[in-house]
């Protein structure tokens, strides 16, 4: 068996299996019990320092374009 055929067979079988297992592991890790609070905190992080709603567009000064 030459090198190309061996590597092709390896990639077709074991590499595909390994990548599938890594994918499933990442999905299960993200959906694990107890991670809901961590994901909620990460999702709301951009709003953490916001004290008031954003103003309307008419509050902004007009910008001159070239």
N, CA, C and O atoms as a Tripos MOL2 file, in Angstrom:
@<TRIPOS>MOLECULE
protein
  264   263    66     0     0
PROTEIN
NO_CHARGES

@<TRIPOS>ATOM
      1 N           0.8590   -1.1680    0.0000 N.3       1 UNK1
      2 CA          0.0000    0.0000    0.0000 C.3       1 UNK1
      3 C           0.9090    1.2360    0.0000 C.2       1 UNK1
      4 O           1.7910    1.3690    0.8480 O.2       1 UNK1
      5 N           0.6840    2.1150   -0.9430 N.am      2 UNK2
      6 CA          1.5220    3.3140   -0.9890 C.3       2 UNK2
      7 C           1.0240    4.3500    0.0170 C.2       2 UNK2
      8 O          -0.0420    4.1980    0.6160 O.2       2 UNK2
      9 N           1.8050    5.3840    0.1840 N.am      3 UNK3
     10 CA          1.5390    6.3860    1.2270 C.3       3 UNK3
     11 C           0.2160    7.1040    1.0060 C.2       3 UNK3
     12 O          -0.5380    7.3190    1.9550 O.2       3 UNK3
     13 N          -0.0710    7.4750   -0.2360 N.am      4 UNK4
     14 CA         -1.3040    8.2060   -0.5220 C.3       4 UNK4
     15 C          -2.5310    7.3840   -0.1470 C.2       4 UNK4
     16 O          -3.4530    7.9020    0.4840 O.2       4 UNK4
     17 N          -2.5520    6.1310   -0.5210 N.am      5 UNK5
     18 CA         -3.7060    5.2760   -0.2170 C.3       5 UNK5
     19 C          -3.8860    5.1020    1.2860 C.2       5 UNK5
     20 O          -5.0070    5.1100    1.7940 O.2       5 UNK5
     21 N          -2.7710    4.9450    1.9870 N.am      6 UNK6
     22 CA         -2.8470    4.7980    3.4370 C.3       6 UNK6
     23 C          -3.4050    6.0600    4.0890 C.2       6 UNK6
     24 O          -4.2960    5.9830    4.9350 O.2       6 UNK6
     25 N          -2.8790    7.2230    3.6940 N.am      7 UNK7
     26 CA         -3.3640    8.4770    4.2730 C.3       7 UNK7
     27 C          -4.8120    8.7440    3.8960 C.2       7 UNK7
     28 O          -5.5750    9.2740    4.7040 O.2       7 UNK7
     29 N          -5.1950    8.3890    2.6910 N.am      8 UNK8
     30 CA         -6.5760    8.5750    2.2520 C.3       8 UNK8
     31 C          -7.5230    7.7060    3.0810 C.2       8 UNK8
     32 O          -8.5810    8.1680    3.5110 O.2       8 UNK8
     33 N          -7.1450    6.4690    3.2990 N.am      9 UNK9
     34 CA         -7.9690    5.5690    4.1090 C.3       9 UNK9
     35 C          -8.0500    6.0530    5.5530 C.2       9 UNK9
     36 O          -9.1100    5.9900    6.1760 O.2       9 UNK9
     37 N          -6.9310    6.5350    6.0810 N.am     10 UNK10
     38 CA         -6.9020    7.0680    7.4400 C.3      10 UNK10
     39 C          -7.8240    8.2780    7.5670 C.2      10 UNK10
     40 O          -8.5780    8.3870    8.5340 O.2      10 UNK10
     41 N          -7.7660    9.1790    6.6010 N.am     11 UNK11
     42 CA         -8.6070   10.3740    6.6410 C.3      11 UNK11
     43 C         -10.0760   10.0240    6.4640 C.2      11 UNK11
     44 O         -10.9370   10.6360    7.0960 O.2      11 UNK11
     45 N         -10.3690    9.0590    5.6240 N.am     12 UNK12
     46 CA        -11.7630    8.6800    5.3830 C.3      12 UNK12
     47 C         -12.4090    8.0170    6.5870 C.2      12 UNK12
     48 O         -13.6140    8.1620    6.7950 O.2      12 UNK12
     49 N         -11.6450    7.3050    7.3710 N.am     13 UNK13
     50 CA        -12.2570    6.5550    8.4640 C.3      13 UNK13
     51 C         -11.9900    7.1800    9.8250 C.2      13 UNK13
     52 O         -12.9140    7.6790   10.4670 O.2      13 UNK13
     53 N         -10.7490    7.1610   10.2710 N.am     14 UNK14
     54 CA        -10.4400    7.5610   11.6380 C.3      14 UNK14
     55 C         -10.5180    9.0650   11.8510 C.2      14 UNK14
     56 O         -10.9740    9.5110   12.9040 O.2      14 UNK14
     57 N         -10.0880    9.8480   10.8840 N.am     15 UNK15
     58 CA        -10.1520   11.3050   11.0450 C.3      15 UNK15
     59 C         -11.6040   11.7690   11.0750 C.2      15 UNK15
     60 O         -11.9570   12.6610   11.8460 O.2      15 UNK15
     61 N         -12.4390   11.1690   10.2410 N.am     16 UNK16
     62 CA        -13.8570   11.5180   10.2560 C.3      16 UNK16
     63 C         -14.4910   11.1370   11.5880 C.2      16 UNK16
     64 O         -15.2890   11.8970   12.1350 O.2      16 UNK16
     65 N         -14.1510    9.9950   12.0980 N.am     17 UNK17
     66 CA        -14.6630    9.5750   13.3980 C.3      17 UNK17
     67 C         -14.1870   10.5120   14.5020 C.2      17 UNK17
     68 O         -14.9690   10.8860   15.3760 O.2      17 UNK17
     69 N         -12.9130   10.8920   14.4690 N.am     18 UNK18
     70 CA        -12.3680   11.7870   15.4930 C.3      18 UNK18
     71 C         -13.0380   13.1560   15.4410 C.2      18 UNK18
     72 O         -13.3900   13.7060   16.4840 O.2      18 UNK18
     73 N         -13.2180   13.7100   14.2560 N.am     19 UNK19
     74 CA        -13.8650   15.0160   14.1280 C.3      19 UNK19
     75 C         -15.3250   14.9640   14.5700 C.2      19 UNK19
     76 O         -15.8270   15.9170   15.1650 O.2      19 UNK19
     77 N         -15.9990   13.8690   14.2850 N.am     20 UNK20
     78 CA        -17.3820   13.7150   14.7300 C.3      20 UNK20
     79 C         -17.4550   13.6530   16.2510 C.2      20 UNK20
     80 O         -18.3420   14.2560   16.8550 O.2      20 UNK20
     81 N         -16.5390   12.9370   16.8660 N.am     21 UNK21
     82 CA        -16.5220   12.8530   18.3290 C.3      21 UNK21
     83 C         -16.1850   14.1940   18.9650 C.2      21 UNK21
     84 O         -16.7540   14.5410   20.0000 O.2      21 UNK21
     85 N         -15.2760   14.9510   18.3720 N.am     22 UNK22
     86 CA        -14.9580   16.2880   18.8870 C.3      22 UNK22
     87 C         -16.1750   17.1930   18.7710 C.2      22 UNK22
     88 O         -16.4900   17.9260   19.7080 O.2      22 UNK22
     89 N         -16.8570   17.1540   17.6420 N.am     23 UNK23
     90 CA        -18.0600   17.9610   17.4490 C.3      23 UNK23
     91 C         -19.1190   17.6240   18.4910 C.2      23 UNK23
     92 O         -19.6870   18.5250   19.1090 O.2      23 UNK23
     93 N         -19.3870   16.3560   18.6910 N.am     24 UNK24
     94 CA        -20.3860   15.9480   19.6790 C.3      24 UNK24
     95 C         -19.9500   16.3220   21.0900 C.2      24 UNK24
     96 O         -20.7840   16.6930   21.9160 O.2      24 UNK24
     97 N         -18.6650   16.2310   21.3720 N.am     25 UNK25
     98 CA        -18.1600   16.6300   22.6810 C.3      25 UNK25
     99 C         -18.3610   18.1090   22.9470 C.2      25 UNK25
    100 O         -18.7410   18.4920   24.0530 O.2      25 UNK25
    101 N         -18.1140   18.9430   21.9550 N.am     26 UNK26
    102 CA        -18.3150   20.3900   22.1200 C.3      26 UNK26
    103 C         -19.7880   20.7050   22.3300 C.2      26 UNK26
    104 O         -20.1260   21.5350   23.1740 O.2      26 UNK26
    105 N         -20.6610   20.0620   21.5820 N.am     27 UNK27
    106 CA        -22.1040   20.2820   21.7410 C.3      27 UNK27
    107 C         -22.5550   19.8490   23.1340 C.2      27 UNK27
    108 O         -23.2910   20.5800   23.7980 O.2      27 UNK27
    109 N         -22.1290   18.6860   23.5790 N.am     28 UNK28
    110 CA        -22.5210   18.2160   24.9110 C.3      28 UNK28
    111 C         -21.9370   19.0930   26.0100 C.2      28 UNK28
    112 O         -22.5820   19.3090   27.0360 O.2      28 UNK28
    113 N         -20.7210   19.6000   25.8100 N.am     29 UNK29
    114 CA        -20.1080   20.4850   26.8060 C.3      29 UNK29
    115 C         -20.8840   21.8000   26.9040 C.2      29 UNK29
    116 O         -21.0680   22.3230   28.0030 O.2      29 UNK29
    117 N         -21.3340   22.3330   25.7830 N.am     30 UNK30
    118 CA        -22.0800   23.5920   25.8030 C.3      30 UNK30
    119 C         -23.4570   23.4140   26.4310 C.2      30 UNK30
    120 O         -23.9760   24.3460   27.0460 O.2      30 UNK30
    121 N         -24.0490   22.2490   26.2910 N.am     31 UNK31
    122 CA        -25.3960   22.0000   26.8110 C.3      31 UNK31
    123 C         -25.3870   21.2520   28.1410 C.2      31 UNK31
    124 O         -26.4200   20.7350   28.5650 O.2      31 UNK31
    125 N         -24.2400   21.1900   28.7990 N.am     32 UNK32
    126 CA        -24.1460   20.4370   30.0500 C.3      32 UNK32
    127 C         -25.0020   21.0860   31.1420 C.2      32 UNK32
    128 O         -25.2310   22.2950   31.1050 O.2      32 UNK32
    129 N         -25.4680   20.3110   32.0950 N.am     33 UNK33
    130 CA        -26.2440   20.8810   33.1990 C.3      33 UNK33
    131 C         -25.3950   21.8670   33.9970 C.2      33 UNK33
    132 O         -24.2180   21.6180   34.2610 O.2      33 UNK33
    133 N         -25.9940   22.9690   34.3710 N.am     34 UNK34
    134 CA        -25.2950   23.9660   35.1610 C.3      34 UNK34
    135 C         -24.6250   25.0580   34.3510 C.2      34 UNK34
    136 O         -24.1120   26.0170   34.9270 O.2      34 UNK34
    137 N         -24.6150   24.9400   33.0370 N.am     35 UNK35
    138 CA        -23.9500   25.9600   32.2310 C.3      35 UNK35
    139 C         -24.9040   27.0660   31.7970 C.2      35 UNK35
    140 O         -24.4860   28.0200   31.1420 O.2      35 UNK35
    141 N         -26.1660   26.9500   32.1500 N.am     36 UNK36
    142 CA        -27.1470   27.9540   31.7370 C.3      36 UNK36
    143 C         -26.7960   29.3370   32.2770 C.2      36 UNK36
    144 O         -26.9100   30.3270   31.5540 O.2      36 UNK36
    145 N         -26.3780   29.4190   33.5210 N.am     37 UNK37
    146 CA        -26.0420   30.7180   34.1110 C.3      37 UNK37
    147 C         -24.8300   31.3400   33.4210 C.2      37 UNK37
    148 O         -24.7930   32.5530   33.2140 O.2      37 UNK37
    149 N         -23.8570   30.5380   33.0700 N.am     38 UNK38
    150 CA        -22.6620   31.0460   32.3900 C.3      38 UNK38
    151 C         -23.0270   31.5910   31.0170 C.2      38 UNK38
    152 O         -22.5600   32.6610   30.6280 O.2      38 UNK38
    153 N         -23.8610   30.8600   30.2820 N.am     39 UNK39
    154 CA        -24.2510   31.3090   28.9470 C.3      39 UNK39
    155 C         -25.1370   32.5490   29.0220 C.2      39 UNK39
    156 O         -25.0220   33.4390   28.1790 O.2      39 UNK39
    157 N         -26.0100   32.6210   30.0080 N.am     40 UNK40
    158 CA        -26.8590   33.8010   30.1710 C.3      40 UNK40
    159 C         -26.0070   35.0260   30.5010 C.2      40 UNK40
    160 O         -26.2540   36.1120   29.9770 O.2      40 UNK40
    161 N         -25.0120   34.8580   31.3630 N.am     41 UNK41
    162 CA        -24.1210   35.9620   31.7100 C.3      41 UNK41
    163 C         -23.3280   36.4360   30.4900 C.2      41 UNK41
    164 O         -23.1590   37.6400   30.2940 O.2      41 UNK41
    165 N         -22.8480   35.5170   29.6820 N.am     42 UNK42
    166 CA        -22.1020   35.8900   28.4790 C.3      42 UNK42
    167 C         -23.0030   36.5980   27.4710 C.2      42 UNK42
    168 O         -22.5630   37.5320   26.8000 O.2      42 UNK42
    169 N         -24.2490   36.1660   27.3570 N.am     43 UNK43
    170 CA        -25.1700   36.7940   26.4110 C.3      43 UNK43
    171 C         -25.5430   38.2060   26.8340 C.2      43 UNK43
    172 O         -25.7670   39.0640   25.9810 O.2      43 UNK43
    173 N         -25.6130   38.4610   28.1320 N.am     44 UNK44
    174 CA        -26.0110   39.7780   28.6240 C.3      44 UNK44
    175 C         -24.8270   40.6760   28.9510 C.2      44 UNK44
    176 O         -25.0300   41.7760   29.4650 O.2      44 UNK44
    177 N         -23.6120   40.2560   28.6760 N.am     45 UNK45
    178 CA        -22.4240   41.0370   29.0280 C.3      45 UNK45
    179 C         -22.3870   42.3810   28.3140 C.2      45 UNK45
    180 O         -21.8860   43.3560   28.8750 O.2      45 UNK45
    181 N         -22.9000   42.4570   27.0990 N.am     46 UNK46
    182 CA        -22.8460   43.7240   26.3690 C.3      46 UNK46
    183 C         -23.8040   44.7530   26.9480 C.2      46 UNK46
    184 O         -23.6540   45.9440   26.6740 O.2      46 UNK46
    185 N         -24.7720   44.3370   27.7300 N.am     47 UNK47
    186 CA        -25.7410   45.2540   28.3300 C.3      47 UNK47
    187 C         -25.4030   45.5890   29.7790 C.2      47 UNK47
    188 O         -26.1510   46.3260   30.4210 O.2      47 UNK47
    189 N         -24.3220   45.0810   30.2980 N.am     48 UNK48
    190 CA        -24.0140   45.1830   31.7170 C.3      48 UNK48
    191 C         -23.8600   46.6250   32.1940 C.2      48 UNK48
    192 O         -24.3480   46.9520   33.2760 O.2      48 UNK48
    193 N         -23.2080   47.4950   31.4370 N.am     49 UNK49
    194 CA        -22.9430   48.8610   31.8730 C.3      49 UNK49
    195 C         -23.9180   49.8760   31.2820 C.2      49 UNK49
    196 O         -23.6660   51.0790   31.3500 O.2      49 UNK49
    197 N         -24.9990   49.4250   30.7180 N.am     50 UNK50
    198 CA        -25.9620   50.3230   30.0980 C.3      50 UNK50
    199 C         -26.9290   50.8350   31.1660 C.2      50 UNK50
    200 O         -27.5980   50.0430   31.8300 O.2      50 UNK50
    201 N         -27.0040   52.1590   31.3320 N.am     51 UNK51
    202 CA        -27.8400   52.7560   32.3680 C.3      51 UNK51
    203 C         -29.1800   53.2460   31.8420 C.2      51 UNK51
    204 O         -30.1460   53.3300   32.6020 O.2      51 UNK51
    205 N         -29.2560   53.5690   30.5640 N.am     52 UNK52
    206 CA        -30.4930   54.1120   30.0020 C.3      52 UNK52
    207 C         -30.6300   53.6350   28.5640 C.2      52 UNK52
    208 O         -29.6620   53.1760   27.9590 O.2      52 UNK52
    209 N         -31.8400   53.7480   28.0210 N.am     53 UNK53
    210 CA        -32.0190   53.3430   26.6290 C.3      53 UNK53
    211 C         -31.2850   54.2950   25.6870 C.2      53 UNK53
    212 O         -31.0140   55.4440   26.0370 O.2      53 UNK53
    213 N         -30.9800   53.8220   24.5370 N.am     54 UNK54
    214 CA        -30.3090   54.6580   23.5460 C.3      54 UNK54
    215 C         -31.2470   55.7740   23.1070 C.2      54 UNK54
    216 O         -32.4610   55.5840   23.0310 O.2      54 UNK54
    217 N         -30.6740   56.9450   22.8160 N.am     55 UNK55
    218 CA        -31.4620   58.0780   22.3540 C.3      55 UNK55
    219 C         -31.9400   57.8710   20.9310 C.2      55 UNK55
    220 O         -31.4970   56.9610   20.2310 O.2      55 UNK55
    221 N         -32.8500   58.7300   20.5230 N.am     56 UNK56
    222 CA        -33.3500   58.6200   19.1580 C.3      56 UNK56
    223 C         -32.3320   59.2110   18.1870 C.2      56 UNK56
    224 O         -31.3610   59.8410   18.6050 O.2      56 UNK56
    225 N         -32.5540   59.0070   16.9090 N.am     57 UNK57
    226 CA        -31.6250   59.4930   15.8950 C.3      57 UNK57
    227 C         -31.5990   61.0160   15.8150 C.2      57 UNK57
    228 O         -30.5890   61.5840   15.4010 O.2      57 UNK57
    229 N         -32.6790   61.6900   16.1980 N.am     58 UNK58
    230 CA        -32.6940   63.1480   16.0850 C.3      58 UNK58
    231 C         -31.8370   63.8120   17.1670 C.2      58 UNK58
    232 O         -31.5790   65.0130   17.0820 O.2      58 UNK58
    233 N         -31.3970   63.0740   18.1680 N.am     59 UNK59
    234 CA        -30.5040   63.6250   19.1830 C.3      59 UNK59
    235 C         -29.0840   63.8160   18.6490 C.2      59 UNK59
    236 O         -28.3050   64.5830   19.2140 O.2      59 UNK59
    237 N         -28.7530   63.1280   17.5730 N.am     60 UNK60
    238 CA        -27.4100   63.1970   17.0220 C.3      60 UNK60
    239 C         -27.2750   64.3950   16.0950 C.2      60 UNK60
    240 O         -28.2120   64.7540   15.3820 O.2      60 UNK60
    241 N         -26.1000   65.0070   16.1130 N.am     61 UNK61
    242 CA        -25.8430   66.1050   15.1900 C.3      61 UNK61
    243 C         -25.6620   65.5370   13.7950 C.2      61 UNK61
    244 O         -25.1170   64.4440   13.6360 O.2      61 UNK61
    245 N         -26.1120   66.2640   12.7850 N.am     62 UNK62
    246 CA        -25.9170   65.7640   11.4180 C.3      62 UNK62
    247 C         -24.4320   65.7360   11.0600 C.2      62 UNK62
    248 O         -23.6680   66.6240   11.4420 O.2      62 UNK62
    249 N         -24.0540   64.7390   10.3490 N.am     63 UNK63
    250 CA        -22.6650   64.5680    9.9490 C.3      63 UNK63
    251 C         -22.5380   64.9620    8.4890 C.2      63 UNK63
    252 O         -23.2940   64.4910    7.6390 O.2      63 UNK63
    253 N         -21.5740   65.8320    8.2050 N.am     64 UNK64
    254 CA        -21.3470   66.2340    6.8180 C.3      64 UNK64
    255 C         -20.5240   65.1560    6.1340 C.2      64 UNK64
    256 O         -19.4980   64.7060    6.6450 O.2      64 UNK64
    257 N         -20.9950   64.7620    4.9810 N.am     65 UNK65
    258 CA        -20.2740   63.7630    4.2110 C.3      65 UNK65
    259 C         -19.5340   64.4390    3.0760 C.2      65 UNK65
    260 O         -19.9630   65.4850    2.5880 O.2      65 UNK65
    261 N         -18.4540   63.8690    2.6610 N.am     66 UNK66
    262 CA        -17.6500   64.4630    1.5880 C.3      66 UNK66
    263 C         -18.3310   64.3270    0.2540 C.2      66 UNK66
    264 O         -17.7940   64.7720   -0.7610 O.2      66 UNK66
@<TRIPOS>BOND
     1     1     2 1
     2     2     3 1
     3     3     4 2
     4     3     5 am
     5     5     6 1
     6     6     7 1
     7     7     8 2
     8     7     9 am
     9     9    10 1
    10    10    11 1
    11    11    12 2
    12    11    13 am
    13    13    14 1
    14    14    15 1
    15    15    16 2
    16    15    17 am
    17    17    18 1
    18    18    19 1
    19    19    20 2
    20    19    21 am
    21    21    22 1
    22    22    23 1
    23    23    24 2
    24    23    25 am
    25    25    26 1
    26    26    27 1
    27    27    28 2
    28    27    29 am
    29    29    30 1
    30    30    31 1
    31    31    32 2
    32    31    33 am
    33    33    34 1
    34    34    35 1
    35    35    36 2
    36    35    37 am
    37    37    38 1
    38    38    39 1
    39    39    40 2
    40    39    41 am
    41    41    42 1
    42    42    43 1
    43    43    44 2
    44    43    45 am
    45    45    46 1
    46    46    47 1
    47    47    48 2
    48    47    49 am
    49    49    50 1
    50    50    51 1
    51    51    52 2
    52    51    53 am
    53    53    54 1
    54    54    55 1
    55    55    56 2
    56    55    57 am
    57    57    58 1
    58    58    59 1
    59    59    60 2
    60    59    61 am
    61    61    62 1
    62    62    63 1
    63    63    64 2
    64    63    65 am
    65    65    66 1
    66    66    67 1
    67    67    68 2
    68    67    69 am
    69    69    70 1
    70    70    71 1
    71    71    72 2
    72    71    73 am
    73    73    74 1
    74    74    75 1
    75    75    76 2
    76    75    77 am
    77    77    78 1
    78    78    79 1
    79    79    80 2
    80    79    81 am
    81    81    82 1
    82    82    83 1
    83    83    84 2
    84    83    85 am
    85    85    86 1
    86    86    87 1
    87    87    88 2
    88    87    89 am
    89    89    90 1
    90    90    91 1
    91    91    92 2
    92    91    93 am
    93    93    94 1
    94    94    95 1
    95    95    96 2
    96    95    97 am
    97    97    98 1
    98    98    99 1
    99    99   100 2
   100    99   101 am
   101   101   102 1
   102   102   103 1
   103   103   104 2
   104   103   105 am
   105   105   106 1
   106   106   107 1
   107   107   108 2
   108   107   109 am
   109   109   110 1
   110   110   111 1
   111   111   112 2
   112   111   113 am
   113   113   114 1
   114   114   115 1
   115   115   116 2
   116   115   117 am
   117   117   118 1
   118   118   119 1
   119   119   120 2
   120   119   121 am
   121   121   122 1
   122   122   123 1
   123   123   124 2
   124   123   125 am
   125   125   126 1
   126   126   127 1
   127   127   128 2
   128   127   129 am
   129   129   130 1
   130   130   131 1
   131   131   132 2
   132   131   133 am
   133   133   134 1
   134   134   135 1
   135   135   136 2
   136   135   137 am
   137   137   138 1
   138   138   139 1
   139   139   140 2
   140   139   141 am
   141   141   142 1
   142   142   143 1
   143   143   144 2
   144   143   145 am
   145   145   146 1
   146   146   147 1
   147   147   148 2
   148   147   149 am
   149   149   150 1
   150   150   151 1
   151   151   152 2
   152   151   153 am
   153   153   154 1
   154   154   155 1
   155   155   156 2
   156   155   157 am
   157   157   158 1
   158   158   159 1
   159   159   160 2
   160   159   161 am
   161   161   162 1
   162   162   163 1
   163   163   164 2
   164   163   165 am
   165   165   166 1
   166   166   167 1
   167   167   168 2
   168   167   169 am
   169   169   170 1
   170   170   171 1
   171   171   172 2
   172   171   173 am
   173   173   174 1
   174   174   175 1
   175   175   176 2
   176   175   177 am
   177   177   178 1
   178   178   179 1
   179   179   180 2
   180   179   181 am
   181   181   182 1
   182   182   183 1
   183   183   184 2
   184   183   185 am
   185   185   186 1
   186   186   187 1
   187   187   188 2
   188   187   189 am
   189   189   190 1
   190   190   191 1
   191   191   192 2
   192   191   193 am
   193   193   194 1
   194   194   195 1
   195   195   196 2
   196   195   197 am
   197   197   198 1
   198   198   199 1
   199   199   200 2
   200   199   201 am
   201   201   202 1
   202   202   203 1
   203   203   204 2
   204   203   205 am
   205   205   206 1
   206   206   207 1
   207   207   208 2
   208   207   209 am
   209   209   210 1
   210   210   211 1
   211   211   212 2
   212   211   213 am
   213   213   214 1
   214   214   215 1
   215   215   216 2
   216   215   217 am
   217   217   218 1
   218   218   219 1
   219   219   220 2
   220   219   221 am
   221   221   222 1
   222   222   223 1
   223   223   224 2
   224   223   225 am
   225   225   226 1
   226   226   227 1
   227   227   228 2
   228   227   229 am
   229   229   230 1
   230   230   231 1
   231   231   232 2
   232   231   233 am
   233   233   234 1
   234   234   235 1
   235   235   236 2
   236   235   237 am
   237   237   238 1
   238   238   239 1
   239   239   240 2
   240   239   241 am
   241   241   242 1
   242   242   243 1
   243   243   244 2
   244   243   245 am
   245   245   246 1
   246   246   247 1
   247   247   248 2
   248   247   249 am
   249   249   250 1
   250   250   251 1
   251   251   252 2
   252   251   253 am
   253   253   254 1
   254   254   255 1
   255   255   256 2
   256   255   257 am
   257   257   258 1
   258   258   259 1
   259   259   260 2
   260   259   261 am
   261   261   262 1
   262   262   263 1
   263   263   264 2
@<TRIPOS>SUBSTRUCTURE
     1 UNK1         2 RESIDUE 1 A UNK
     2 UNK2         6 RESIDUE 1 A UNK
     3 UNK3        10 RESIDUE 1 A UNK
     4 UNK4        14 RESIDUE 1 A UNK
     5 UNK5        18 RESIDUE 1 A UNK
     6 UNK6        22 RESIDUE 1 A UNK
     7 UNK7        26 RESIDUE 1 A UNK
     8 UNK8        30 RESIDUE 1 A UNK
     9 UNK9        34 RESIDUE 1 A UNK
    10 UNK10       38 RESIDUE 1 A UNK
    11 UNK11       42 RESIDUE 1 A UNK
    12 UNK12       46 RESIDUE 1 A UNK
    13 UNK13       50 RESIDUE 1 A UNK
    14 UNK14       54 RESIDUE 1 A UNK
    15 UNK15       58 RESIDUE 1 A UNK
    16 UNK16       62 RESIDUE 1 A UNK
    17 UNK17       66 RESIDUE 1 A UNK
    18 UNK18       70 RESIDUE 1 A UNK
    19 UNK19       74 RESIDUE 1 A UNK
    20 UNK20       78 RESIDUE 1 A UNK
    21 UNK21       82 RESIDUE 1 A UNK
    22 UNK22       86 RESIDUE 1 A UNK
    23 UNK23       90 RESIDUE 1 A UNK
    24 UNK24       94 RESIDUE 1 A UNK
    25 UNK25       98 RESIDUE 1 A UNK
    26 UNK26      102 RESIDUE 1 A UNK
    27 UNK27      106 RESIDUE 1 A UNK
    28 UNK28      110 RESIDUE 1 A UNK
    29 UNK29      114 RESIDUE 1 A UNK
    30 UNK30      118 RESIDUE 1 A UNK
    31 UNK31      122 RESIDUE 1 A UNK
    32 UNK32      126 RESIDUE 1 A UNK
    33 UNK33      130 RESIDUE 1 A UNK
    34 UNK34      134 RESIDUE 1 A UNK
    35 UNK35      138 RESIDUE 1 A UNK
    36 UNK36      142 RESIDUE 1 A UNK
    37 UNK37      146 RESIDUE 1 A UNK
    38 UNK38      150 RESIDUE 1 A UNK
    39 UNK39      154 RESIDUE 1 A UNK
    40 UNK40      158 RESIDUE 1 A UNK
    41 UNK41      162 RESIDUE 1 A UNK
    42 UNK42      166 RESIDUE 1 A UNK
    43 UNK43      170 RESIDUE 1 A UNK
    44 UNK44      174 RESIDUE 1 A UNK
    45 UNK45      178 RESIDUE 1 A UNK
    46 UNK46      182 RESIDUE 1 A UNK
    47 UNK47      186 RESIDUE 1 A UNK
    48 UNK48      190 RESIDUE 1 A UNK
    49 UNK49      194 RESIDUE 1 A UNK
    50 UNK50      198 RESIDUE 1 A UNK
    51 UNK51      202 RESIDUE 1 A UNK
    52 UNK52      206 RESIDUE 1 A UNK
    53 UNK53      210 RESIDUE 1 A UNK
    54 UNK54      214 RESIDUE 1 A UNK
    55 UNK55      218 RESIDUE 1 A UNK
    56 UNK56      222 RESIDUE 1 A UNK
    57 UNK57      226 RESIDUE 1 A UNK
    58 UNK58      230 RESIDUE 1 A UNK
    59 UNK59      234 RESIDUE 1 A UNK
    60 UNK60      238 RESIDUE 1 A UNK
    61 UNK61      242 RESIDUE 1 A UNK
    62 UNK62      246 RESIDUE 1 A UNK
    63 UNK63      250 RESIDUE 1 A UNK
    64 UNK64      254 RESIDUE 1 A UNK
    65 UNK65      258 RESIDUE 1 A UNK
    66 UNK66      262 RESIDUE 1 A UNK
